């Protein structure tokens, strides 16, 4: 039923995408339909019956609910994404864009976890964490960085309780934070 028409300039491939899609959709008890108008294009719709799943461990949500967590990152998109993950888990989330605000905000809010980027614009997250530790702060501090090479995650933690790399999935973030607050 599905086959590849004349080769077009816009793409390469074996022409199996629709056949594979049809097989997968039908295996899930669904159906795929097509409508096409010559010269205008083709539209494929599919419907499958699936139940919603929560990919975060159950215990993570209950351990994190109501916990104050500070997310310090100069990247607005990353702050917003992590804030959404944590808010959905019931955390009390505070975000910080400017590294200069971290120490006063941590002293004022006393979070269960400070989750901070290593590269905060012109400030170094490692230095900020060391300054916090020098003031006697014993709360949990987790470094979150886009650094991947040179064994970043295997480095000694220094002033951090853990080092995680970006990107980080929702389930990894929640499970890791639950471990930090347990």
N, C-alpha and C positions, 0 to 999 in steps of 0.2 A: 503494500500500500504506500509506503514512503519511499521515495527515490530522489536522487539528486538530478536536477535539471541541467541545462547547459551551464558550463563553467562561467562564472561572472568574474569581473576584474577585482571585486571587493574581498574575495576570500579564498582560502585553500582548505583542503580537508578531504576526508574520505567519503563524506556524505552520509555518515552513520548517525549523526546527532539526533535526528528525529526518530529513527528506528530504536535507538537506545532509550531515548526519552519515553517513547510509547511503551516499551517493555517494562521500564521501571514504574511508570505511572499505573499500568495495568496490574503489576505485581502488588501494588499498594491498594488495589481495589478501586482505582480511579479511572478517569477517562480523559482523553485528549481530543479536541475538536479543532477543525481548521476552517477558515473562511478566507477566500482569496478573490481579488478583483484584478484582472489582467491590467497591467500597466500602473497599478496603484500599490500593490503589495499583498502580503499574506499575513494573517493573524492566527496564532496558535493559542488556544486556551486549554488549561487542564484543571482538574479538580481531583483532590484526593481527600480521603477521610483520615485525619490524624488527630491525636489528642495532644494537648499542650504538655510539655515536660519542663521541669525546673532542673537545669543542669548543675546547679550549685548543691553541694551537700546540705542535707536538712540541718545538720548540726551547726553549720556555718551561720545560717540565718538566725537561729536562736541564740547563738553565742554573741553575735554582733548587734542584735537589736538594742537600740538605745545607747550604744557606745559612742562617745564623742571621738571622731577621727578627723585629723587635719590632713588635707591634701595640699601640698605645696609644689606647684609646678608653674613655670612661666609660660607654658603652652596652654592657651585657653581651651583648645579642643580636647586635650588630654585631661585637663581639670574637669571639664564638663562630663566627659565620658565616665571617669572614675566616680565623680559625684553622683551620677545617675545610678551606677552599679550599687554604690553604697547606700544611697537613699532608698532604693528598692529593697535592700536587705534590712531596712529599718534603722540604719545608723544615723547619728546626729552628725552631719557633715559640715565642716568648715573649710573653705578654700582660701588659699593664699597665692597671689600672683607674684608678689614682690618678696624676694628673699630677705629683705630688710625687716619685714613684718613677722618672720617666723619666730624668733626668740621671744619678743613681747607677747605674741599670740599664744605660744605654747605655755608661757608662764601664767597667762590669764585664764586659758581654757583647760589646761591640764588634760590633754586628750589621752585616750587609751592607747592610740597609735598615732605617730606622726609619719605620714607617708610622703617622702620628699624626693624630688628630682635631684640628680647630682649636679647638673648644669643649669643653674638658675640665672641665665643671662650673664651678667658680669660677676656673679657671686658663685662660690663653690659650695655645694651642699655638704661636702665632707667637712669643710672648715666650720660651717654653721653647726653641724651635728657635734663636732669636737668642742665648740664653744658652749653648746648646751650642756654637754657632759661635764665640762669644767665648772659649770655653775651648780653642779650637784643633781641635775635632772636625771632621773632613773627610769623614766617612761620608755616605752617601746619606740624605736626609730627605725624605719625601714627605708632603704635607698631604692629608688626606682629609676632606672636609667635605660636609655637607648643604646648604651655601649654594649657591644657584643664580643669584640675581639679580646685577645690577650688575657683570656681567662677571667673576665670581669667578675662573673658570679662566684668564682672560686677564690677570689682575693680574700685576705683576712677581713673580717667585718669592721674592724676599727671601732669607730663610735656608733656603728649601726648594729642592730640586732639581726638584720638580714639584708641581703642584696638581691633584688629582683630585676629582670630585664623587661623592657617594652619591646614589642607589644605584649600585653598580658590579658588573658581571657578573663571573663567575669568569674568563672568557676575557680580559676587559679587564684585570682585576687581574693575572693571571699574565703576560700579554704586557707590561704596563707595568712590572712588577717585573723581568722578564727584561731589558728594555731598561735598567733602572737598574743591574743587576749586570754587564751585558755589558762 
